[in-house]
């Protein structure tokens, strides 16, 4: 059995845990219902690697 990492960030499970972890890096999680659908939208900063160009990206899973 692998040793448990005590330095790893702790947080709740599910959406609240995700919201807490995103907040730690300046991100956010938004949720809403549209009829029978439950939608989530998350935002997080992305650090560019060397030689990469800055560009906005919207990734949507339809």
Secondary structure, DSSP 8 states (H G I E B T S, - for coil): -----SSS----SHHHHHHHHHHHTT-EEEEEEETTEEEEEEE------TT-----------
